[in-house]
């Protein structure tokens, strides 16, 4: 699956490895974006505590947070589809402690070995047996 479809689409199903890889890719992109913001803001004067928010933060960090949250929700929705559940359950990720538990469960829960309403089952590379993921 290509990375753009993996991170931005809410359609389809993904297994445990694709979900873990997508989370790592999303984390790497977020770290790169934060490093870029730090690099771009290194020559800026320091804001006074309690002063106005730096425009760099407002115009770059906030949209970045929205984009990375979208990718996290898309990954969780596709993983829930693989489990035969509605993608709307991924909104649980916004609840602080429950979201962490949900991510861990999605990493380890075994998916459906059969077709469901969200797409066909993945076939094994050799033979026609359903894959275990």
N, C-alpha and C positions, 0 to 999 in steps of 0.2 A: 504494500500500500504506500502511495506516495505521501510525503510528510505534510503537504498542504491539506490533502483530504483527511489525513489522520487527525490533524489538529483543528481544522475548521468546520468539518462537516458533522452534522448530528445524525446522519443516516448510515445504516449498516451495522455490522457487528465486528468486534475485535476480541481476540483472545488475551490471555494474561501477559504473554510476552510483548505483544503490540501495545498493550496498555502501559506496562512498565517502561517500555522504550519511549512511548509518547510523553509520559511524565518526565523522564530524564531529558528528552529533547526540549520540552517546555521549560524545564528548570535551567538548562544550558542557555537557551535564548533569553530568559529573564536575567540570568547572571551577566550575559554579554551586554544586554541593554542597560543594566545598572552600571556596569563598568564604563560604558560609553557616556552615560550621564555624568558620572564622576569625572571622567577625563575632560568632557566639555565644560564642566563647571569649576575646574581647578583654578582658573585664573579669575574667577568671579570673587568679588569681595564677600566676606562672611556676613550673613544676616545677623542682626541683633536678636537675642532671645526675646520672644514676645512680639517681634516686629512682623512686618508683612511677609507673606510667603513668596519665595523666589519664583519668578515666572517660569524658570526652567523646570521646576518641580511640577507646577500646575499644568504646563503644556506638554510635557514628555512623560512624567511618571504616571499621572492619572490615566491617560489613554493606554499606556503600556499595561497598567493593572487591569483595565477592562479587556484588552486583547488576550492577556495570559489567563484571565479568569474564563473567558470564552473558550479557549483551548482546553482548559481543565474540565469544564462542563461538557464539551463535545466528547472528550475521551471517556468520561464517566458515563455519558448517555449511551455511547456505542458499546461499552462494556456491559452496562445493564441490559441492553438489547440482546447481547450474547447469553445472558442469564435468563432471558425470557421476560424481563420486567420492563416497565415503562421508563423512558428516558427522563421523565419529569422528576423521578426520584433523585436525580443528580443535584437538585436544589438543596438537598441535605448538606452538601459540601460547604454551604455558607454558614452552617451552625458550627462554631469553633471546635469543640471537642468531638462532637458527633461526626463532623466532616473528616477528621483524622481517622476515626474508626472505620468510616465508610471507605476511605481510600485503601486502608489495609485489607478490609474484607474483599474489595474489588480486585486486589492484587492476588488473593489466594483462592477465591471462590471458583469452583469448577463450572464451566459453562454447559449449555445444552448440546448434546450430541446429535440432535435432530433439527430439522427445519422448524422455524417458528414464524410468527407474524412479522419479524424484523429482517428476515433473510434466510437463505439456505445454510445448512450446516457446512462447515469446512471439511473437505475430503482429505484423507491422508495422501501423501505423495505416492505411495505404492499401494495398490489395491483400492477398493472402494469403501473401506471402513471409515467411519467418522473419526476425526482426529481428537485427541484428548487435550483440551486447552480451556 
